[in-house]
């Protein structure tokens, strides 16, 4: 399932707190994105059509909740990025960031820990 960058902003709100009405989603993104409520409703409708969210009627409004799990979306996005930019390989991606000095000491320590854990697996 392809989720656009704008749609992912709406999904992030719903993953944090749901169910929410369109106006609540709008309040959560308006200041940062500068979107009108109509824009948010359009994005919600797109997500509904894709099956990424569900809606249930409550009185005169709809409440929206995610159907697509954040972890599933994150996995698909990560794999897509690796495939498109690094041929599906993690090492060239890490090398890219080390060449650009984008890894801090904390990042390096975490990577070393991950590699050690991988080495310790049977």
C-alpha positions as a printed Julia matrix, in Angstrom:
122×3 Matrix{Float64}:
   0.0     0.0    0.0
   1.49    3.31  -1.09
   1.05    6.12   1.43
   2.08    9.6    0.29
   4.13   11.91   2.48
   1.05   14.04   3.23
  -1.04   10.97   4.01
   1.67    9.74   6.36
   1.32   12.96   8.4
  -2.35   12.1    8.97
  -1.47    8.48   9.74
   1.09    9.57  12.34
  -1.65   11.49  14.16
  -4.0     8.52  14.08
  -1.29    6.1   15.2
  -0.67    8.28  18.25
  -4.31    8.69  19.22
  -7.51    7.26  17.82
 -10.31    7.28  17.04
 -10.38   10.91  15.96
 -12.82   13.09  14.04
 -11.6    15.03  11.0
 -11.57   18.29  12.98
  -9.36   16.69  15.65
  -6.9    15.49  13.02
  -6.96   18.98  11.53
  -6.17   20.56  14.91
  -3.24   18.19  15.34
  -1.64   19.09  11.99
  -2.83   22.64  11.21
  -0.07   24.6   12.93
   2.77   22.49  11.6
   1.41   21.88   8.09
  -0.74   24.95   7.46
  -3.46   22.75   5.96
  -7.12   23.67   5.78
  -9.7    21.25   7.17
 -10.79   20.4    3.61
  -7.24   19.19   2.86
  -7.31   16.92   5.9
 -10.7    15.54   4.85
  -9.35   14.84   1.36
  -6.39   12.98   2.84
  -8.69   11.02   5.15
 -10.84   10.02   2.16
  -7.78    8.89   0.21
  -6.66    6.78   3.16
 -10.16    5.32   3.49
 -10.18    4.38  -0.2
  -6.8     2.69   0.18
  -7.99    0.73   3.21
  -5.33    2.29   5.47
  -7.95    3.65   7.87
 -11.51    2.85   8.86
 -14.35    5.2    9.76
 -17.33    4.73  12.01
 -20.23    7.1   12.25
 -20.87    8.69  15.61
 -23.78   11.08  15.53
 -23.19   13.57  12.72
 -19.49   12.91  12.35
 -17.1    10.1   11.52
 -14.34    8.83  13.75
 -11.2     7.55  12.02
  -8.83    4.81  13.15
  -5.84    3.21  11.45
  -6.18   -0.24   9.91
  -2.61   -0.23   8.61
  -0.22   -0.9   11.48
   2.61    1.59  11.85
   5.14   -1.23  12.03
   3.92   -2.71   8.72
   4.11    0.69   7.02
   7.57    1.36   8.46
   8.81   -2.03   7.26
   7.51   -1.45   3.73
   8.92    2.09   3.57
  12.31    0.95   4.87
  12.54   -1.88   2.36
  11.5     0.42  -0.46
  14.16    2.97   0.48
  16.86    0.31   0.71
  15.83   -1.23  -2.61
  15.64    2.08  -4.49
  18.79    3.71  -3.16
  21.1     0.94  -2.0
  20.16   -2.18  -3.95
  18.43   -3.68  -0.93
  21.64   -3.72   1.13
  22.08   -2.14   4.55
  25.89   -1.89   4.56
  26.08    0.61   1.65
  23.46    2.77   3.39
  25.46    2.84   6.62
  28.63    3.54   4.62
  26.89    6.47   2.94
  26.03    8.03   6.29
  29.51    7.45   7.69
  31.07    9.12   4.64
  28.87   12.16   5.21
  29.61   12.22   8.95
  25.91   11.85   9.75
  26.49    9.28  12.49
  27.07   10.53  16.01
  28.75    8.64  18.82
  25.4     7.39  20.07
  24.49    6.09  16.59
  27.83    4.31  16.29
  27.43    2.71  19.73
  23.95    1.49  18.8
  25.21    0.05  15.5
  28.04   -1.75  17.29
  25.55   -3.21  19.74
  23.29   -4.38  16.9
  26.2    -6.0   15.06
  27.31   -7.72  18.26
  23.79   -9.04  18.84
  23.71  -10.35  15.25
  27.09  -12.05  15.78
  25.8   -13.68  18.99
  22.77  -15.24  17.26
  23.1   -18.96  16.52
